[in-house]
């Protein structure tokens, strides 16, 4: 059957159909076994308030109500299918959460679904996150997610002509901020080496680097070069201090 | 789901309710209150250490959505910076620091802070709750170690940290998973406890708590410069992650829509005497969407233009949209110009509550509020506020930038450092809290050399 008898009217993709049933069950169970799952879903009146106020619903074929309903119905086929592209429409604004009479958190469910999709290296996830590589590189190595030099006019032509002016003499403009914020150009603020090394430890211990390796091996290699270089510098400094 | 009556106080004093509801309540069941009592229990068991707000923090009491009394520290604050603000809207944090200098408050801004990494998580899914909790607790431990109380600049950090706090308090499994990592980092107390702050506090709550002092400063210094905001029409946009994530824990006030809408930002605009104008889509998000602003921009700009900018322009003809989060400010700010292509150009100035307040109190529009970086049409607003000399002020700023650029180009670093000695209002890294050699993870690397 293509789609669902009501609600989820997208046809189930051929890719999803080709996946063994057991694998689809495993993935959905991985989502449900997350400790947050029971805190994010209680029951559903099917009232649709979440979807009515959802920004993504206005512009995409996306409904938070669908997600809650499919989990409650344990509709494995649809849930598995949703985890490829459907869930990436969510804006993570959590309007659904504050509006729901049951205090369900569909946006939170999406966060778990995205995490499971990334951890299992779904092909759609790899494609969807390719343009996000610059942010991943920055956040994994420096702990900053945005910097002044990322706002290049050629990347954001739709943001207007003032963007080009902003990039002129960027470094001097940043140095001219009379407080120690935003002075660096390639990071939002200068991050101390010891802070960055602590963060790398967190990524290692929590499996985030592994997650990234499966998602994008090239990006992973670039990141690890920087991480290892910083860790070596830290070791050297620490030894000098000793 | 706990339900507390008015007049209730928890044994440790973290959870407090006034005797009577401060405004009519729609939400009687407080979904998150129980965590304060559980924090007290965990502290008594020796599992956590609560970083408490004390008299030296000059606390101010506000009400939350359910009428709970939330304590906002106003002094001796550790600045948990926002990557989006520092990277993209530098006038935002600069205005916060400018006010703190004006009020003679004590604060600490150091490089020993990572971002919350929650934008990445919401945008890409490449993290997990243990990592998010470890990052939060690492930053909170650093603040506690310095003796300064954390003030969270970013709306997403604020929302994410509140959610992480609840998950940690409610789930022993999560505490057990994160403790060995923190131990490895040296981020537990000497007796092996994790550090959790009494309240998670957003900068907009600080502005809210300080609104009457800000209004006094406006009367004393802004008005003396000929600045008048009484004719300025302001549309408020509240950020989803400040008031929809862990919704009970954000300020509401009888003076702001009788407690029926988030109070921060609206209250300071009212205290300054500007006109708050209401519009029908006040509840909508901005369209930022985390990944959307980067990779699904047609959604972001369509939503921002059609659901917010067009409505604000047509319904209330606002001079200004006041925000309190990086993502919203960026979304409204940067997605106006493209509307020209579809005959939907609704130019309106956009800035945060603290930037507008700083302008009202006489801060330099470019040196402090950094409006040169804004893409929106801020010039008509400056004229309306009585800052009619903005062209000269802009020239002054541009001359300063050129002076710095020329000195650097000529390799005159000594002269440059001398200039900064006089110019900087907060000397870089003069008050770091570590004895280790100063080293940057970013500045000396070829890839990131700035």
Contacts between the chains, C-beta under 8 A, distances in Angstrom:
chain1	res1	chain2	res2	distance
A	35	B	129	7.6
A	35	B	167	7.7
A	35	B	171	5.6
A	35	B	173	6.2
A	35	B	174	6.9
A	36	B	129	6.8
A	36	B	167	6.9
A	39	B	167	7.8
A	39	B	170	7.4
A	53	B	283	7.2
A	53	B	284	8.0
A	55	B	284	6.5
A	55	B	285	5.0
A	55	B	287	6.1
A	55	B	289	7.6
A	55	B	303	5.6
A	55	B	307	7.3
A	56	B	289	7.5
A	56	B	299	7.4
A	58	B	303	7.0
A	58	B	307	7.4
A	59	B	299	5.1
A	59	B	302	6.0
A	59	B	303	6.5
A	60	B	299	7.2
A	88	B	291	7.1
A	91	B	285	6.2
A	91	B	287	7.2
A	91	B	288	7.2
A	91	B	289	3.9
A	91	B	290	7.2
A	91	B	292	6.2
A	92	B	122	4.1
A	92	B	123	7.6
A	92	B	289	6.9
A	92	B	290	5.4
A	93	B	240	4.0
A	93	B	241	7.7
A	93	B	244	6.7
A	93	B	285	4.0
A	93	B	288	7.9
A	93	B	289	7.5
A	94	B	159	7.6
A	94	B	240	5.9
A	94	B	241	7.2
A	94	B	244	4.5
A	94	B	245	5.1
A	95	B	240	6.3
A	95	B	244	5.8
A	95	B	283	7.7
A	95	B	284	8.0
A	95	B	285	6.2
A	97	B	244	6.3
A	97	B	245	7.2
A	97	B	247	7.5
A	98	B	243	7.7
A	98	B	244	4.3
A	98	B	247	4.6
A	103	B	31	6.1
A	111	B	121	7.1
A	111	B	122	6.9
A	111	B	125	7.1
A	114	B	124	7.7
A	114	B	125	3.2
A	115	B	121	8.0
A	115	B	125	4.7
A	115	B	127	7.5
A	115	B	128	6.0
A	117	B	125	6.6
A	118	B	124	7.2
A	118	B	125	4.4
A	118	B	126	5.5
A	125	B	125	7.5
A	128	B	291	7.8
A	128	B	295	7.5
A	129	B	124	5.4
A	129	B	126	7.6
A	129	B	291	7.9
A	131	B	294	6.3
A	131	B	295	4.3
A	132	B	123	6.4
A	132	B	124	5.2
A	132	B	291	6.0
A	132	B	294	6.5
A	132	B	295	6.2
A	135	B	119	7.9
A	135	B	120	6.4
A	135	B	123	7.0
A	135	B	124	7.3
A	135	B	294	6.9
A	136	B	120	7.0
A	136	B	124	6.4
A	136	B	126	6.5
A	139	B	115	7.1
A	139	B	117	5.8
A	139	B	119	7.9
A	139	B	120	4.6
A	141	B	441	7.7
A	142	B	441	6.1
A	142	B	442	5.2
A	142	B	448	7.0
A	143	B	113	7.9
A	143	B	114	3.2
A	143	B	115	5.4
A	143	B	117	7.0
A	143	B	441	7.9
A	144	B	83	4.3
A	144	B	86	7.9
A	144	B	87	6.9
A	144	B	114	8.0
A	144	B	115	5.7
A	144	B	442	7.8
A	145	B	83	4.6
A	145	B	84	7.2
A	145	B	115	5.8
A	145	B	117	7.3
A	145	B	119	5.1
A	145	B	120	5.7
A	146	B	83	4.8
A	146	B	84	5.1
A	146	B	87	3.9
A	146	B	88	5.7
A	146	B	119	7.9
A	147	B	83	7.7
A	147	B	87	4.6
A	148	B	87	5.5
A	148	B	88	7.2
A	148	B	90	7.9
A	149	B	450	8.0
A	150	B	87	7.1
A	151	B	88	6.5
A	156	B	334	7.0
A	158	B	297	6.4
A	158	B	301	6.5
A	158	B	335	7.5
A	158	B	337	7.4
A	158	B	338	4.3
A	159	B	334	4.3
A	159	B	335	7.3
A	159	B	337	6.6
A	159	B	338	7.4
A	159	B	375	6.0
A	160	B	334	7.4
A	160	B	336	7.6
A	160	B	337	3.2
A	160	B	338	7.3
A	160	B	375	5.3
A	161	B	337	7.6
A	162	B	337	7.9
A	162	B	374	7.8
A	162	B	375	4.4
A	163	B	334	7.9
A	163	B	375	6.6
A	165	B	372	7.9
A	166	B	372	7.5
A	166	B	373	5.8
A	169	B	401	5.6
A	169	B	402	7.4
A	169	B	405	5.0
A	171	B	405	7.6
A	171	B	408	7.4
A	171	B	450	6.5
A	172	B	401	4.8
A	172	B	402	7.4
A	172	B	404	4.4
A	172	B	405	3.7
A	172	B	408	6.7
A	173	B	372	7.3
A	173	B	373	8.0
A	173	B	401	5.3
A	174	B	90	7.3
A	174	B	450	7.7
A	175	B	404	5.3
A	175	B	408	7.7
A	175	B	420	7.8
A	176	B	367	7.4
A	176	B	397	7.4
A	176	B	400	5.3
A	176	B	401	5.1
A	176	B	404	5.5
A	176	B	423	7.9
A	177	B	90	5.3
A	177	B	94	5.8
A	177	B	370	6.8
A	178	B	94	7.2
A	178	B	367	6.3
A	178	B	368	7.2
A	178	B	423	5.8
A	178	B	424	5.5
A	178	B	425	4.5
A	178	B	426	7.6
A	179	B	93	7.1
A	179	B	94	5.1
A	179	B	97	4.5
A	179	B	98	7.6
A	179	B	109	7.6
A	179	B	424	7.3
A	179	B	425	5.7
A	179	B	426	4.7
A	180	B	109	5.9
A	180	B	424	7.4
A	180	B	426	5.3
A	180	B	427	7.5
A	180	B	428	4.4
A	180	B	429	6.9
A	181	B	81	6.4
A	181	B	86	5.1
A	181	B	90	6.5
A	181	B	93	4.3
A	181	B	94	6.1
A	181	B	97	6.9
A	181	B	109	6.9
A	182	B	85	7.9
A	182	B	86	4.2
A	182	B	87	6.7
A	182	B	90	3.8
A	182	B	93	6.9
A	182	B	94	7.5
A	183	B	428	7.2
A	184	B	442	6.5
A	184	B	443	6.5
A	184	B	450	4.4
A	185	B	450	4.0
A	186	B	442	6.8
A	186	B	447	7.8
A	186	B	448	4.3
A	186	B	449	7.2
A	186	B	450	4.7
A	187	B	87	7.6
A	187	B	442	4.5
A	187	B	448	6.2
A	187	B	450	7.2
A	188	B	81	7.0
A	188	B	82	7.6
A	188	B	83	3.9
A	188	B	84	7.4
A	188	B	85	7.7
A	188	B	86	3.8
A	188	B	87	3.8
A	188	B	115	7.5
A	189	B	81	5.5
A	189	B	83	7.7
A	189	B	86	5.0
A	189	B	111	6.6
A	189	B	113	7.7
A	190	B	111	5.0
A	190	B	440	5.0
A	190	B	442	5.7
A	190	B	443	5.4
A	191	B	111	5.8
A	191	B	113	7.5
A	191	B	114	6.7
A	191	B	440	6.9
A	191	B	441	4.8
A	191	B	442	5.4
A	192	B	110	7.7
A	192	B	111	4.2
A	192	B	112	5.0
A	192	B	432	7.6
A	192	B	434	7.4
A	192	B	438	7.6
A	192	B	439	6.7
A	192	B	440	6.4
A	192	B	441	6.6
A	193	B	439	3.9
A	193	B	440	6.2
A	193	B	441	4.7
A	194	B	112	7.0
A	194	B	434	6.8
A	194	B	436	6.0
A	194	B	439	7.4
A	195	B	111	6.8
A	195	B	112	5.0
A	195	B	113	6.5
A	195	B	114	5.6
A	195	B	441	6.9
A	196	B	114	7.5
A	196	B	441	3.3
A	196	B	442	7.7
A	197	B	441	7.5
A	198	B	114	7.6
A	198	B	138	6.0
A	198	B	185	5.0
A	198	B	187	7.7
A	199	B	114	5.0
A	199	B	135	6.9
A	199	B	138	7.7
A	201	B	181	7.1
A	201	B	184	6.1
A	201	B	185	6.0
A	202	B	131	5.6
A	202	B	134	4.5
A	202	B	135	6.1
A	202	B	138	7.1
A	202	B	181	6.2
A	202	B	185	7.6
A	203	B	131	6.9
A	205	B	134	7.5
A	205	B	180	7.6
A	205	B	181	4.7
A	205	B	184	7.0
A	206	B	127	7.8
A	206	B	128	5.9
A	206	B	130	4.7
A	206	B	131	3.9
A	206	B	134	6.6
A	206	B	181	7.1
A	207	B	128	7.2
A	208	B	126	6.6
A	208	B	127	5.8
A	208	B	128	7.1
A	208	B	131	5.4
A	211	B	126	5.7
A	211	B	128	8.0
A	212	B	126	6.1
A	215	B	126	6.7
A	226	B	445	7.0
A	226	B	447	6.5
A	229	B	445	7.3
A	230	B	441	5.4
A	230	B	445	7.6
A	233	B	439	7.0
A	234	B	439	7.4
A	237	B	436	7.4
A	237	B	437	5.3
A	237	B	439	5.5
A	238	B	436	7.6
A	240	B	437	7.2
A	241	B	436	6.4
A	241	B	437	6.1
